[in-house]
């Protein structure tokens, strides 16, 4: 039967097996490559990756800093500031568009247009408008996620039942109370779902910008080490990015269950 649930223990074991297959496949690929070329660094062995981890977490003799610490601080600050700005503007704009037809008519066309412009293709525009400092990374992330999030909130507000709205007004609620207490509560779980979907694109925008103009950060370090073919450092950095994305997704799902236990879409 389609979508028939399986036992949780079975799901856990299948997940573990899939990871073992992934690591086993990489081990075999690395072994085969080093049989051809023992000095190969493009597909490092696990011992080479261990040395790369030592470079990442150890104190660099030249700078006196730990790469992973300074890069994590730079990338995380840029990411969270950009997400905060983009989410804040998107929520306000989406709520206003969904609640007021005039605002919807004014903002819907430009939002639909901007949603089709890849932020990475507009890097030069960001350089010209905001320079190449912290503001550029924040603006790029905010610009990249804002159209999708704003339209998600807008569509969720449009689905709000008119009957519930009328009942709320009958009880004496004002426009701000209806929007802030009732509509926003209905929109919140779908906003969290949308946030889970934009984490990946937001990281792509940030890493791409760091690769081009960054002097610190994950993107900068990956570009620098890739040029040196030091993939024993690049792969752990990619693994850290994947772990960060997984952690963000898990945290948002947990937050959705806590804040919106009534939401059926969040029960997975």
Secondary structure, 3 states (H helix, E strand, C coil): CCCCCCCHHHHHHHHHHHHHHHHHHHHHHHHHHHHHCCCCCCCCCHHHHHHHHHHHHCECCCCCCEHHHHHHHHHHHHHHHHHHHHHHHHHHHHHHHHHCHHHHHHHHHHHHHHCCCCHHHHHHHHHHHHCCCHHHHHHHHHHHHHHHHHHHHHHHHHCCCHHHHHHHHHCCCCHHHHHHHHHHHHHHHHHHHHHHHHHHHHHHHHHHHHHHHCCCCHHHHHHHHHHCCCHHHHHHHHHHHHHHHHHHHHHHHHHHHHHCCCCHHHCC
